[in-house]
Amino acid sequence: MRDKITKTAQGFALVLNDNSELAPSQRIKLVDKTLPQLKPGQVLVKMLAAPVNPSDLVYLLGKYGLAPQDGAFVGFEGCGIVEEANAGLYGKWLKGKRVALSGQPGIDGVWAEYAITKANYCLPVRKELSDVQAATIIVNPCTAVCLVERAIALGSKAIVINAAASQVGKGAIRYAKLKGIKTIATVRSKANVETLQALGADCVLLTTQDNFDESLKYWASKLQAKVLLDAVAADDTPRVLKAMPNSSTAIIYGRLTETYDALGGLFSVADVIFRDIRIEGFWLAKYIGDASALQVLALSTKVQKLFAQGIFKTDIYASVGFSDFPQALDHYAQHKSDGKVILIP
C-alpha cells in the first residue's frame, strides 16, 4: 500500500518567469512527480481527465487569488478514480469510486497522472456522465448555478451576461431559462450570436456594434435586468453598468480582459454613490470552503442531474495527452469559446 502512495507519476509543474508576456505553454513543464505519503483527510486519485479553465490561465499568469510558486503543480479540477485514502469512513467509502475533484491549489494540482487532494474535495459522479464531462462539473457549472441563484436572491427579473459564449455564460443561460429568468448575452464575435440564440438567450448583443450601449440600455430596461454576471472586468464593468437601471449589481467572477495590470478592475464611483450601483465578487473556492458538506453535496447533485438531463453540457474543443497539451493550451488561451481543452493523462 505504501508503494502505491509513494509511486512516481508524471505531471505538470508551474514555471514562473518574470516575462509575463510568455504564452501559457511556456509557463509549464513536464516533470517526474513523487507522491508523498497521504496526510489525514487526503486521498490519492488516478486522473482520467482534467480541463483547462480560465482560472488556470489566470493562475499561470500570477493573477489568481493564490500566488503561484515555482515548481507548484497545477490544474484545478478533473475526474479520476480514488485509489488510496487516509480520510476515515468517507475516505474508505470513496476508494474505487470515480469522482469529480478539485485540486489543492498551492499543494497539488490535477494536470498529472496522479493527484492528492482532500477527501471532501471529491464528489462521486453519476455513471451517465463520461469522464470528460465529469471532469468539468465543478468549476464552470457550479459557478453558473450559484451566480443565477444569487441573481434570483437579489430579485432581478433578468440578467446581463458578458463573455456569454464561455462555458459559464452558456451554463448561466441554460439554468436561467430553466428558472424563468430572462438573459441578455453580450459577445465580441458575430459567430457566437446564433449559437446563444439557439441556446435560449432572450437577447444577444455584439459589443463591437456602434449602437451596443444604446441597445443594452433599452433591453436592460425592458427586461428589468438588474444583475450583471461579469467575467471580463476592467473597462467592461463600468461600461455595462452605465447602461443598466439604478440599483443594479455586478457580480464579478472573472477577469478575462487581456491585461497584466495587477488589479484588473475599474468602476464608476459616481454610479456607486448616486445610482446605488453595487459590486460584489464570487469565487467558487471560497463558496465551497464556507459551505457545509451537505450544501456542497446538494450543489453537486443538482449540477449532475442537469448534465444527465442534457440541460448542461460542456463544449469540448480537444482531448489530448501530455505531448499535445502545450499547443492545445495556447489555443484555448486565445479561443476560449471554441470549447474546453481536456488533458487525458
Buried (B, 14 or more C-beta within 10 A) or exposed (E): EEEEBEBEBBBBBBBBEEEEEBEBBBBBEBBEBEBEEBEEBBBBBBBBBBBBBBBBBBBBBBBBEEEBEEEBBBBBBBBBBBBBBBBEEBBEBBBEBBBBBBBBBEBBBBBBBBBBBBBBBBBBBBEEBBBBBBBBBBBBBBBBBBBBBBBBEBEBBBBBBBBBBBBBBBBBBBBBBBEEBBBBBBBBEEEBBEBBBEBBBBBBBBBEEEEBBEBBBBBBEEBEBBBBBBBBBBEBBBBBBBBBBEEBBBBBBBBBBEEEEEEBBBBBEEBBEEBEBBBEEBBBBEBBEEBEEEEBBEBBEBBBEBBBEEBBBBBBBBBBEBEBBBBBBBBBBEEBBBBBBBBBB
